[in-house]
Amino acid sequence: MTENRKVIVSVAEEQLSDIPAVVEALEQAGLTVDSVLEPIGTITGSLGQGDVAALQEIPGVRDVELQRDVDTR
């Protein structure tokens, strides 16, 4: 079984007005969207067997990063 990887997707500035289309394309590529932060152009979600590099190729996606857990203790 493949572990879900948490990702943070940054939307290109020129696509901010059409975030719903970017979200739909990300979902079709296998992303389970957790949240859409429209004012800052960020989408978070989980990716099981999908390819992180494939998300990067979606029109309107500026960057895809794996979410890291930070221990602040």
Long-range contacts (C-beta under 8 A, 24 or more apart in sequence): 2-48, 2-49, 3-48, 4-32, 4-46, 4-47, 4-48, 5-46, 5-47, 5-48, 5-52, 5-66, 5-67, 6-44, 6-45, 6-46, 6-47, 6-66, 6-67, 7-31, 7-44, 7-45, 7-46, 7-47, 7-52, 7-55, 7-64, 7-65, 7-66, 7-67, 8-42, 8-43, 8-44, 8-64, 8-65, 8-66, 8-67, 9-42, 9-43, 9-44, 9-45, 9-55, 9-61, 9-63, 9-64, 10-41, 10-42, 10-61, 10-62, 10-63, 10-64, 10-65, 11-41, 11-42, 11-43, 11-60, 11-61, 11-62, 12-41, 12-60, 12-61, 12-62, 13-41, 13-62, 14-60, 15-41, 15-59, 15-60, 16-41, 18-60, 19-43, 21-60, 22-58, 22-59, 22-60, 22-61, 25-58, 25-59, 25-60, 26-55, 26-58, 26-61, 29-54, 29-55, 29-58, 30-54, 31-55
